[in-house]
Amino acid sequence: MPDDFSPLKRYVEQTLKIQCSSYKEDYIKRRFLSRMRSTNTNGYGEYHSYLRTHPEELEPLRNALTINVTEFFRDKEVFDSIRTTILPAIFSHRKRIWIWCAGCSSGEEPYSLAMILTELMAQNKEISGQILATDIDEVVLAKAKAGVFSGNVVKKLSPGQVTRHFSPLPGGDYAVRQHLKDLIRFRQHDLMSGVPPARFLDIVTCRNVTIYFTENQKDELARLFHGALSRGGYYVMGKTEYLGKQVEGLFTPSDTSLKIYSRRD
């Protein structure tokens, strides 16, 4: 294809406020090609023209570029470690904790963390916590904040978890109960901004997000999370992700198999 890719990328960055240059170029091209097939357009130039004359295509493109696959307690052993090791370690010297769930998508991960917090708080009335859940995509954030999930998604949880934390709705969907919502603040945030939405955090989870970023951007994110964490705070990565050589010295491995690290001063 001729060099129509760069003008298309600039237009998307200006219109959708998504920094395409922070993602791997092959990933961006695959996302564009997927939408080009859906719109029966040929080439970046033709798709660029289509975007300008069909504003209804902007939202599907945004979704394609920021796509996230998620589920409750994805990688169960990671959440087991958070429940049995990380949170008890933090609560041993602090009664209230702060968690940042970065790239929260439609909310399954922060709600999973809220379920764990609820269980621990029921066992010890003196402890509490707050989860800040962020994503660049305001559409998925609205879905996350609404807290309504299909029966197929919710029924992967145990019957006890469903009963305690969800209310059945007509039509087969389930709504998150208010006690979980009270633990979470949802906020739009661009990881590419270089500024964390909060500081002095005890845990940052950013799982299966950086796989789409360039090596330089991964390093910048690691520095961002290091600066946002309190001394000894934990950074939880996706199991297929890794720390770059330039930033691995910022963290101490806590569980390398689960990609859990603690902040090094």
The 8 nearest C-alpha neighbors of each residue, nearest first, counted from 0:
[[1, 42, 2, 3, 43, 4, 44, 41],
 [2, 0, 3, 4, 43, 42, 44, 5],
 [1, 3, 4, 0, 5, 6, 43, 44],
 [2, 4, 44, 43, 1, 5, 6, 7],
 [3, 5, 7, 2, 43, 6, 8, 44],
 [4, 6, 8, 7, 3, 9, 2, 10],
 [7, 5, 9, 8, 4, 3, 10, 47],
 [8, 6, 10, 4, 5, 47, 9, 11],
 [7, 9, 5, 11, 6, 10, 4, 12],
 [10, 8, 12, 6, 11, 7, 13, 5],
 [9, 11, 7, 13, 8, 12, 14, 6],
 [10, 12, 14, 8, 9, 13, 15, 7],
 [13, 11, 17, 16, 9, 10, 18, 15],
 [14, 12, 10, 16, 11, 15, 9, 17],
 [15, 13, 11, 12, 16, 10, 17, 9],
 [14, 16, 17, 11, 12, 13, 61, 57],
 [17, 15, 12, 13, 14, 18, 11, 19],
 [18, 16, 12, 15, 19, 11, 13, 14],
 [17, 19, 20, 12, 21, 16, 191, 22],
 [18, 20, 21, 22, 17, 12, 8, 27],
 [19, 21, 22, 18, 23, 24, 8, 213],
 [20, 22, 19, 18, 212, 213, 216, 23],
 [23, 21, 212, 20, 213, 19, 211, 24],
 [22, 24, 213, 26, 25, 212, 211, 27],
 [23, 25, 27, 26, 22, 28, 20, 19],
 [26, 24, 28, 23, 27, 29, 22, 30],
 [25, 27, 29, 23, 24, 28, 30, 211],
 [28, 26, 30, 24, 29, 25, 31, 23],
 [27, 29, 31, 25, 30, 26, 32, 24],
 [30, 28, 32, 26, 31, 27, 33, 25],
 [29, 31, 33, 27, 28, 32, 63, 64],
 [32, 30, 28, 34, 33, 29, 35, 27],
 [33, 31, 35, 29, 34, 30, 28, 36],
 [32, 34, 30, 36, 31, 35, 29, 37],
 [35, 33, 37, 31, 36, 32, 38, 30],
 [36, 34, 32, 40, 38, 37, 33, 39],
 [35, 37, 39, 33, 34, 38, 32, 40],
 [36, 38, 34, 35, 39, 33, 40, 32],
 [37, 39, 35, 40, 36, 34, 46, 49],
 [40, 38, 36, 37, 35, 41, 34, 46],
 [39, 41, 35, 38, 46, 45, 36, 42],
 [42, 40, 45, 35, 39, 46, 43, 44],
 [41, 43, 45, 44, 46, 0, 40, 35],
 [42, 44, 46, 3, 4, 45, 47, 7],
 [45, 43, 47, 3, 46, 42, 48, 7],
 [44, 46, 48, 47, 42, 43, 41, 40],
 [45, 47, 49, 43, 48, 44, 40, 50],
 [46, 48, 44, 50, 45, 49, 7, 43],
 [49, 47, 45, 51, 46, 50, 44, 52],
 [48, 50, 46, 52, 47, 51, 53, 45],
 [51, 49, 53, 47, 48, 52, 54, 46],
 [50, 52, 48, 49, 53, 54, 47, 46],
 [51, 53, 49, 50, 54, 48, 55, 47],
 [54, 52, 50, 55, 49, 56, 51, 57],
 [53, 55, 56, 57, 50, 52, 51, 58],
 [54, 56, 53, 57, 58, 59, 50, 52],
 [57, 55, 54, 59, 58, 53, 50, 60],
 [58, 56, 60, 55, 54, 59, 61, 50],
 [57, 59, 61, 60, 56, 62, 55, 54],
 [60, 58, 62, 61, 56, 57, 63, 55],
 [59, 61, 63, 57, 58, 62, 64, 56],
 [62, 60, 58, 64, 63, 59, 57, 65],
 [61, 63, 59, 65, 60, 66, 64, 58],
 [64, 62, 60, 66, 61, 65, 30, 59],
 [63, 65, 61, 62, 66, 30, 60, 27],
 [66, 64, 62, 63, 61, 67, 136, 135],
 [65, 67, 63, 62, 64, 68, 61, 104],
 [68, 66, 104, 69, 65, 208, 207, 105],
 [69, 67, 66, 70, 104, 207, 105, 73],
 [68, 70, 67, 107, 73, 71, 108, 104],
 [71, 69, 107, 73, 72, 108, 152, 68],
 [70, 72, 107, 73, 111, 108, 69, 156],
 [73, 71, 75, 111, 74, 78, 70, 108],
 [72, 74, 70, 71, 75, 69, 108, 78],
 [75, 73, 76, 77, 72, 78, 238, 257],
 [76, 74, 72, 78, 77, 73, 79, 80],
 [75, 77, 79, 78, 74, 80, 257, 73],
 [78, 76, 80, 79, 75, 74, 257, 81],
 [77, 79, 81, 80, 75, 76, 82, 72],
 [80, 78, 76, 82, 77, 81, 83, 75],
 [79, 81, 77, 84, 83, 78, 82, 76],
 [82, 80, 85, 78, 79, 84, 86, 83],
 [83, 81, 79, 80, 86, 84, 78, 115],
 [82, 84, 80, 81, 79, 87, 85, 86],
 [85, 83, 80, 87, 81, 86, 82, 88],
 [86, 84, 81, 88, 87, 89, 80, 83],
 [85, 87, 89, 88, 81, 82, 84, 90],
 [88, 86, 90, 89, 85, 84, 91, 83],
 [89, 87, 85, 91, 86, 90, 84, 92],
 [88, 90, 86, 91, 87, 92, 93, 85],
 [89, 91, 93, 87, 92, 94, 88, 86],
 [92, 90, 88, 89, 93, 87, 94, 86],
 [91, 93, 90, 89, 94, 88, 87, 95],
 [94, 92, 90, 95, 91, 89, 96, 126],
 [93, 95, 126, 90, 127, 125, 96, 92],
 [96, 94, 127, 128, 126, 93, 97, 90],
 [95, 97, 128, 201, 129, 127, 98, 94],
 [96, 98, 129, 200, 201, 128, 130, 202],
 [99, 97, 130, 202, 203, 201, 200, 131],
 [98, 100, 131, 203, 130, 101, 132, 202],
 [99, 101, 132, 204, 103, 203, 131, 205],
 [102, 100, 205, 133, 103, 99, 204, 132],
 [101, 103, 134, 104, 133, 205, 100, 208],
 [102, 104, 101, 106, 134, 133, 132, 100],
 [103, 105, 106, 102, 139, 134, 67, 140],
 [106, 104, 143, 139, 142, 140, 107, 103],
 [107, 105, 143, 108, 103, 104, 109, 110],
 [106, 108, 71, 110, 70, 109, 111, 105],
 [107, 109, 111, 110, 106, 71, 112, 103],
 [110, 108, 112, 111, 106, 107, 113, 100],
 [109, 111, 113, 107, 112, 108, 106, 114],
 [112, 110, 108, 114, 109, 113, 71, 72],
 [111, 113, 109, 115, 110, 114, 116, 108],
 [112, 114, 110, 116, 115, 111, 179, 117],
 [115, 113, 117, 111, 112, 116, 110, 118],
 [114, 116, 112, 118, 113, 117, 82, 119],
 [117, 115, 113, 119, 118, 114, 120, 112],
 [118, 116, 114, 120, 115, 119, 113, 121],
 [117, 119, 121, 115, 116, 120, 114, 122],
 [120, 118, 122, 116, 121, 117, 123, 115],
 [119, 121, 123, 117, 122, 118, 124, 126],
 [120, 122, 118, 119, 123, 117, 124, 116],
 [123, 121, 119, 120, 124, 118, 117, 126],
 [124, 122, 120, 125, 121, 126, 119, 127],
 [123, 125, 120, 126, 121, 122, 127, 119],
 [126, 124, 123, 94, 127, 120, 95, 122],
 [127, 125, 94, 95, 124, 120, 123, 128],
 [128, 126, 95, 120, 94, 96, 125, 129],
 [127, 129, 96, 95, 97, 130, 182, 116],
 [128, 130, 97, 182, 183, 98, 96, 131],
 [131, 129, 183, 98, 99, 182, 97, 132],
 [130, 132, 99, 184, 183, 100, 98, 185],
 [133, 131, 100, 185, 103, 99, 184, 101],
 [134, 132, 186, 101, 187, 188, 103, 102],
 [133, 135, 102, 187, 188, 136, 103, 104],
 [134, 136, 189, 188, 187, 137, 133, 102],
 [137, 135, 138, 134, 139, 140, 65, 187],
 [136, 138, 140, 139, 141, 135, 187, 134],
 [139, 137, 141, 140, 136, 142, 62, 105],
 [138, 140, 105, 142, 141, 137, 104, 136],
 [141, 139, 137, 143, 142, 138, 144, 105],
 [140, 142, 144, 138, 139, 143, 137, 145],
 [143, 141, 139, 145, 140, 144, 105, 146],
 [142, 144, 106, 105, 140, 146, 141, 145],
 [143, 145, 141, 146, 142, 140, 185, 106],
 [146, 144, 142, 143, 147, 141, 174, 175],
 [147, 145, 143, 175, 144, 174, 142, 148],
 [146, 148, 174, 173, 145, 175, 172, 149],
 [149, 147, 173, 172, 174, 152, 146, 150],
 [150, 148, 172, 151, 152, 173, 153, 171],
 [149, 151, 172, 153, 152, 171, 154, 173],
 [150, 152, 149, 154, 153, 155, 148, 172],
 [151, 153, 149, 150, 154, 155, 148, 70],
 [154, 152, 150, 155, 151, 156, 149, 148],
 [153, 155, 156, 151, 152, 150, 157, 161],
 [154, 156, 153, 152, 157, 151, 71, 150],
 [157, 155, 154, 153, 160, 161, 158, 71],
 [156, 158, 160, 159, 161, 155, 154, 162],
 [159, 157, 161, 160, 162, 156, 154, 163],
 [158, 160, 162, 157, 161, 163, 156, 164],
 [161, 159, 163, 157, 162, 158, 164, 156],
 [162, 160, 158, 165, 159, 164, 163, 157],
 [161, 163, 159, 160, 164, 165, 158, 166],
 [164, 162, 160, 161, 159, 165, 176, 166],
 [163, 165, 176, 161, 162, 160, 175, 179],
 [166, 164, 175, 176, 161, 174, 162, 173],
 [165, 167, 174, 173, 176, 168, 175, 164],
 [168, 166, 173, 172, 174, 165, 171, 169],
 [167, 169, 172, 173, 171, 170, 166, 174],
 [170, 168, 171, 172, 167, 173, 166, 174],
 [169, 171, 172, 168, 167, 173, 150, 149],
 [170, 172, 150, 169, 168, 173, 149, 167],
 [173, 171, 149, 150, 168, 148, 170, 167],
 [172, 174, 167, 148, 168, 166, 147, 165],
 [175, 173, 147, 166, 165, 146, 176, 167],
 [174, 176, 165, 146, 164, 147, 166, 177],
 [177, 175, 165, 164, 178, 179, 174, 166],
 [176, 178, 180, 179, 181, 175, 164, 182],
 [177, 179, 181, 180, 176, 182, 164, 117],
 [180, 178, 177, 181, 182, 113, 176, 110],
 [179, 181, 177, 182, 183, 178, 176, 175],
 [180, 182, 178, 179, 183, 177, 184, 129],
 [181, 183, 129, 180, 179, 130, 113, 128],
 [184, 182, 130, 180, 181, 131, 129, 185],
 [183, 185, 131, 132, 130, 186, 182, 129],
 [186, 184, 132, 133, 131, 183, 144, 140],
 [185, 187, 133, 188, 132, 184, 134, 131],
 [188, 186, 134, 133, 135, 137, 189, 136],
 [187, 189, 135, 134, 133, 186, 190, 196],
 [188, 190, 135, 191, 192, 134, 187, 193],
 [191, 189, 192, 188, 193, 220, 135, 194],
 [190, 192, 189, 193, 18, 21, 220, 216],
 [193, 191, 190, 194, 189, 188, 195, 18],
 [192, 194, 191, 190, 223, 195, 220, 219],
 [193, 195, 192, 196, 223, 190, 191, 197],
 [196, 194, 197, 227, 223, 193, 198, 224],
 [197, 195, 194, 198, 188, 227, 133, 131],
 [198, 196, 195, 227, 199, 200, 99, 131],
 [197, 199, 227, 200, 228, 195, 196, 226],
 [200, 198, 229, 228, 227, 201, 197, 230],
 [201, 199, 228, 97, 229, 198, 202, 98],
 [200, 202, 232, 97, 229, 98, 228, 96],
 [203, 201, 233, 98, 232, 200, 234, 99],
 [204, 202, 99, 234, 98, 100, 235, 233],
 [203, 205, 235, 100, 234, 101, 206, 236],
 [206, 204, 101, 236, 100, 102, 235, 208],
 [205, 207, 237, 236, 208, 204, 235, 209],
 [206, 208, 237, 209, 210, 205, 240, 236],
 [207, 209, 206, 210, 205, 211, 102, 237],
 [208, 210, 212, 211, 207, 217, 240, 206],
 [211, 209, 208, 212, 207, 240, 239, 213],
 [210, 212, 209, 22, 23, 208, 26, 213],
 [213, 211, 22, 209, 23, 210, 21, 216],
 [212, 214, 216, 23, 215, 22, 21, 217],
 [215, 213, 217, 216, 218, 212, 243, 23],
 [216, 214, 218, 213, 217, 219, 212, 21],
 [215, 217, 219, 213, 218, 214, 212, 21],
 [218, 216, 214, 220, 215, 219, 209, 212],
 [217, 219, 221, 215, 216, 220, 246, 243],
 [218, 220, 216, 222, 221, 217, 223, 215],
 [221, 219, 223, 217, 222, 218, 224, 216],
 [220, 222, 218, 224, 223, 219, 225, 217],
 [221, 223, 225, 219, 220, 224, 226, 218],
 [224, 222, 220, 226, 221, 225, 219, 227],
 [223, 225, 227, 221, 226, 222, 220, 228],
 [226, 224, 222, 228, 227, 223, 221, 262],
 [225, 227, 223, 224, 228, 222, 198, 229],
 [226, 228, 198, 224, 225, 199, 200, 195],
 [229, 227, 200, 199, 232, 225, 226, 201],
 [228, 230, 199, 232, 200, 201, 231, 227],
 [229, 231, 232, 262, 228, 264, 263, 199],
 [230, 232, 262, 261, 229, 263, 233, 228],
 [233, 231, 201, 229, 262, 228, 261, 230],
 [232, 234, 261, 202, 260, 262, 203, 201],
 [233, 235, 203, 260, 202, 259, 204, 261],
 [236, 234, 259, 204, 258, 203, 205, 233],
 [237, 235, 206, 258, 205, 204, 259, 238],
 [236, 238, 206, 207, 240, 239, 258, 205],
 [237, 239, 240, 258, 257, 236, 256, 206],
 [240, 238, 237, 241, 207, 210, 236, 258],
 [241, 239, 237, 238, 236, 210, 207, 209],
 [242, 240, 243, 239, 258, 236, 238, 237],
 [241, 243, 247, 246, 244, 240, 218, 221],
 [242, 244, 245, 246, 247, 218, 241, 214],
 [243, 245, 247, 246, 242, 248, 218, 241],
 [244, 246, 243, 247, 218, 248, 242, 249],
 [247, 245, 248, 249, 244, 243, 218, 242],
 [248, 246, 249, 242, 244, 250, 243, 245],
 [247, 249, 246, 250, 251, 245, 263, 244],
 [250, 248, 263, 247, 246, 262, 225, 251],
 [251, 249, 262, 263, 261, 248, 260, 247],
 [250, 252, 261, 260, 263, 253, 262, 249],
 [253, 251, 260, 254, 255, 261, 259, 250],
 [252, 254, 260, 259, 261, 251, 255, 258],
 [255, 253, 259, 257, 256, 252, 258, 260],
 [254, 256, 258, 257, 252, 259, 253, 260],
 [255, 257, 254, 258, 238, 259, 253, 77],
 [256, 258, 255, 254, 259, 238, 77, 76],
 [259, 257, 255, 236, 256, 238, 254, 235],
 [258, 260, 235, 254, 253, 257, 234, 255],
 [261, 259, 252, 253, 234, 251, 233, 250],
 [262, 260, 233, 251, 250, 232, 231, 234],
 [263, 261, 250, 231, 232, 233, 230, 225],
 [262, 264, 250, 249, 251, 261, 231, 230],
 [263, 262, 230, 249, 231, 250, 225, 248]]
